[in-house]
Amino acid sequence: MNEPGIPTLRRSLFWDVDFNGIQWGKNYRFVIERVLERGTFDEWQEIKWYYGMEKIKEAALQARWLDNTTLSFCSNYLHVPKEQFRCYTLKSLNPAPWVF
């Protein structure tokens, strides 16, 4: 069970950091990106409630990497063209090598 006043998210989302050491306000971009990439719909609802759409939009636009499905979801949900996302620009600048 989480402390009152912090989002209710699975600890396994943050396997690589100390869950109790997360500063929810200061590290909002990290938390939002992690939930966008690996979270459930309930966790998405939780960050919408906790951070609000403006912070989510800011974090998504500044994310260095989002997979194509997450990028499409964010683009459609936030009504922002994919070209305005930082991760889209970085993918265009650094295309992946061919897979044989």
N, C-alpha and C positions, 0 to 999 in steps of 0.2 A: 504494500500500500504506500502510495506517495504522501508526502507532506501536504498539508492544506496550502493552496495557493500556487502549486506547481502543476504542470500538465501531467495527466495520467498516461504515461507511455511505457512500453515494455523496456525493461533494462537491457534485453538482448539487442535492441537497436543500437545501443551504445557500448558494444562489447569491447571496444578498443580504448575506452576512457573510463575514469572513475565516475560512475553514475552519481554518487553523492557529492562529487566535486564540481558538477556542471553548474555554471552560473547562468541560469535560465534567461536573464535579461541581457547580460553582456554577450553571451554566445548564441544569440537567437538565430543567426544565419546558419551556424553549424547544425543546430537542432532542427530547423525548418528543412534544410537540405536533406538531412538524414531521414526525416519522416517522408518527404516527397519521394525519395529514392526507394525506401524499404518499408515504409509504414503501411498500416491498414487504413481502411476508410474511417474507422472509429478514431484512429490516431490523427488522421487528417482533420476530422471534426474538432478534435481536442486542440490542435494548434491554431485552427481558425478562431476558436473561442479564446484561447490564451493570448495569442499575438495580434490577431486582427488581420484583415486582408491587406492593408497597406504594408505591414512588415513582411508578410508572406510574399507579396509582389516584389518588394525591394530585394529580398533574399533570392528569389527565383531569378530575377533579372541579372543579379550579380554572380550567380553560381558559376564556378569555373567548369563544372561538368554535370550534365544531366543526361540520362539515356534518352533515346528518341521517343519512347512512349511517354515518359515524364515530361519531356519538353513539349510534346504535342498537347498533353493534358493541360499543362500550365498556360500554354499559348491560347488555347480555346477557353479555358475557365477564366483567365484574367483578361481576355480580349486584347491581347498584345501580339503583334506579328512575331514569328520566330526570329526574324532578323534582328530584333531588338534585344535578344537574350545574349549575354556574354558567352555562354557555352556554345551557342550556335556559331558565333563569330570565330571562336577559338577552334571549333571543329573544321570550319572552312579553311582556316589558315594552316592547319596541321592535319591533312587528310591521312587516314589510316593506310598502311601498306596493303597491297593485294593479298588476299588469302587464297592459296593454291589448293 
